[in-house]
Amino acid sequence: MYRFLLSRQWVILTLVALLLIPTMIRLGIWQMHRYDERSARNQLVSDALKADPVPVESLTSPGHAVTRLQRYRTVSAEGRFDTAHEVVVRRRVNADDKVGFHVLTPFVLKDGTVVLVDRGWIPADGPSQTAFPEIPAPPRGEVTVTGRLMPDETTEASGIKDVKGLPDRQAMLIDSEQEARRLGSPVLGGYVVLTAPEPKDGTPELIGRPGKENAPLNYAYAIQWWLFAAGVPVGWFVLARREARERREAAAKRPAESAPAAV
């Protein structure tokens, strides 16, 4: 009754099913790896944001590359803002996806070392974005700032092309080494996203906390792939049973149809 399984059609169907099962299992395992990676990153960010502030000099130094474990750590710094040498970073969006600038202001520590502080987002004055925009001033004199430590931006990590020949005091990427050459002063590696003190009148607009990656979605995808893998043999078995039943019913009808009619 099941000799039809040796037909060309069913051999191909069986081979496809046998190929799909391990493929779907592997896809489920890959999604679980993605779930673990995203969960670990979310935990890392959460731990960094909850940690007590530490002096920025204790985590970075001139030429230092901020590590994965140092990223998002809350740091503090004492010194003064150097608005005469601040720059704006082009093509940045706010929470409403409006295009503008990030304000990058050198913050001079008591020993003369500089740390770059991203004070937040401001809208662009016009479509050309060639003129240096009007920027609200930060607090004057000696102040203490806190924020999240971030690594220098690169084209590879951000996808932003480092365009050359920009208008004066404008940049595409936040690069401490590049700013050190421009300022002629030692600049701590990375930069600080300002969280306090908050600006007057809410401008520049502070950059929001980093969002969490959707790790549960990968978990759901993994379960989905494994259910698909389990469904393949079930589907194959159902199709084979149906085929066998239809062939059996067809075979039962043929003798009755071929029998001579009674006189």
Secondary structure, DSSP 8 states (H G I E B T S, - for coil): --GGGGSHHHHHHHHHHHHHHHHHHHHHHHHHHHHHHHHHHHHHHHHHHHS--EEGGGT--BT----TTTTT-EEEEEEEE-GGG-EEEEEEE-TT--EEEEEEEEEEETTS-EEEEEEEEEE-SSSS--S---------SSEEEEEEEE----HHHH-----SS--TTEESS--HHHHHHHHTS-BBSSEEEEEES--GGG-SB---------HHHHHHHHHHHHHHHHHHHHHHHHHHHHHHHHHHHHHHHHHHHHS----
